[in-house]
Amino acid sequence: MKSRRRVNSNVMQQFVLIKEIALATLVALALSVTGCNRTAAPNPNVAVHVSLCELYANPESYNGTLVTFTATITRLPGGNYVFPGSNKDCVYSLVRFEGNIQNPTLAELESSALASPGRKEFDLELTGKFDAGYSEEFKELFRYRIFPTAVKTLSPVRVGPPLAAA
């Protein structure tokens, strides 16, 4: 007859605990491998909707990102620039509007800026790639740029008040 040994209950409890830890570790590993606990990377072809003030507050977070925001655009001697306009609720710089995009109101802004006195402007919804690394000679006034892919006109061209970048 074979003798039966008594199993120590402490040994049995440790064995159960080790099995539970191993199972929890395997589940965590499976989740991390399959990506179930991660958020999907943003699609570079889909614009992130953001306020212009949010871009000013966190420029590096949006650098190289396709963004959409509302702003006011104006024509200055150095080119076209966007700023928060009458919705100014942040400290801002003028963002350089780079590139050629077909838009009748934008064409009107450029032609009327040359033909009549006063600074012209209009409100728009702008989608484009944001460049946080760009700045011009007067860094505090002219910082960042946007490479537009789409412009939606929100107002007619009007004479704007004097610009006072904060």
C-alpha positions in Angstrom: 0.0 0.0 0.0 1.2 3.4 -0.9 1.3 5.9 1.9 -0.4 9.2 1.3 1.3 12.3 2.4 -0.6 15.2 3.9 -0.4 18.3 1.8 0.4 21.4 3.8 -2.5 24.0 3.4 0.1 26.8 3.3 1.7 25.2 0.3 -1.7 24.8 -1.4 -2.6 28.5 -0.8 0.7 29.6 -2.3 0.2 27.3 -5.3 -3.3 28.9 -5.9 -1.8 32.4 -5.5 0.9 31.6 -8.1 -1.7 30.3 -10.5 -3.8 33.5 -10.1 -0.8 35.7 -10.7 0.3 33.8 -13.7 -3.2 34.0 -15.2 -3.4 37.8 -14.5 0.0 38.2 -16.2 -1.1 36.3 -19.2 -4.3 38.3 -19.6 -2.4 41.6 -19.3 0.2 40.4 -21.8 -2.5 39.3 -24.3 -4.3 42.7 -24.0 -1.1 44.6 -24.6 -0.1 42.5 -27.6 -3.5 42.8 -29.3 -3.7 46.5 -28.6 -7.0 46.3 -26.6 -5.7 48.7 -24.0 -4.3 51.3 -26.4 -6.0 54.1 -28.3 -5.7 54.2 -32.0 -3.2 56.6 -33.6 -4.9 59.6 -35.2 -5.4 59.3 -39.0 -3.0 61.9 -40.6 -5.6 62.5 -43.4 -8.4 63.5 -40.9 -8.2 67.0 -39.5 -8.3 67.6 -35.7 -10.9 70.3 -34.8 -9.2 72.7 -32.4 -9.5 76.4 -31.5 -6.7 78.8 -32.6 -6.2 79.6 -28.9 -5.6 75.9 -28.2 -2.9 75.9 -31.0 -1.2 78.9 -29.3 -1.4 77.1 -25.9 0.0 73.8 -27.1 1.8 74.3 -30.4 4.1 71.3 -30.2 1.2 69.0 -29.7 -0.2 70.0 -33.1 3.1 70.4 -35.0 2.7 68.7 -38.4 -0.9 67.8 -37.7 -3.8 68.5 -40.0 -6.1 70.9 -38.0 -9.4 72.7 -38.6 -10.2 75.9 -36.8 -12.1 79.2 -37.2 -10.2 82.4 -37.4 -10.0 85.8 -39.2 -7.7 86.2 -42.1 -6.1 89.5 -43.2 -3.7 90.7 -45.8 -0.5 92.5 -44.7 2.5 93.7 -46.7 4.3 90.4 -46.0 1.4 88.1 -46.9 -1.8 86.6 -45.5 -2.1 85.9 -41.8 -4.8 84.4 -39.5 -5.6 85.4 -35.9 -8.5 84.7 -33.5 -10.4 87.9 -34.6 -13.3 89.1 -32.5 -13.3 85.8 -30.6 -10.0 86.7 -29.1 -9.9 85.0 -25.7 -6.1 84.3 -25.6 -2.7 85.8 -26.1 -1.9 85.4 -29.8 0.5 85.9 -32.6 -0.3 86.2 -36.3 -0.1 82.8 -38.1 1.3 82.9 -41.6 -1.1 81.5 -44.3 1.2 79.7 -46.7 0.2 78.5 -50.2 -2.2 79.1 -53.0 -5.7 77.8 -52.5 -8.6 78.7 -54.8 -11.3 80.7 -52.9 -13.2 83.7 -54.3 -13.3 85.5 -51.0 -9.6 85.0 -50.5 -9.0 86.4 -54.1 -11.2 89.4 -53.2 -9.2 90.0 -50.0 -6.0 90.1 -52.0 -7.3 92.3 -54.7 -9.1 94.7 -52.4 -6.1 95.0 -50.1 -4.1 96.5 -53.0 -6.9 98.7 -54.3 -8.3 100.5 -51.3 -7.0 101.9 -48.0 -7.5 100.1 -44.7 -6.8 96.6 -43.6 -9.3 94.1 -45.1 -10.3 90.8 -43.4 -12.9 88.1 -43.3 -13.8 85.1 -41.1 -13.1 81.6 -42.2 -13.0 78.0 -41.3 -9.5 76.8 -42.2 -8.1 73.3 -42.6 -4.4 72.8 -43.0 -1.1 71.4 -41.8 0.2 73.4 -38.7 3.9 74.3 -38.4 4.8 75.1 -34.8 8.5 75.6 -35.7 8.1 78.7 -37.9 8.7 82.3 -36.8 9.5 85.5 -38.5 11.7 88.5 -37.5 9.3 89.7 -34.8 8.7 86.4 -33.1 6.1 87.6 -30.6 4.0 89.0 -33.4 4.5 86.6 -36.3 4.7 83.0 -35.1 3.7 79.7 -36.6 2.3 79.0 -40.1 -0.5 77.0 -41.7 -0.4 75.2 -45.1 -4.1 75.3 -46.1 -5.9 72.4 -47.7 -9.4 73.9 -47.5 -11.0 77.3 -46.8 -14.6 77.8 -46.0 -15.7 81.5 -46.0 -17.8 82.5 -43.0 -18.2 86.3 -43.7 -17.7 88.8 -46.4 -14.6 90.9 -46.7 -14.7 93.9 -44.4 -12.5 96.7 -43.2 -10.8 95.5 -40.0 -9.9 97.5 -36.9 -6.2 98.1 -36.2 -4.4 94.8 -35.2 -3.1 94.7 -31.7 -1.4 91.4 -31.1 -1.2 90.7 -27.4 
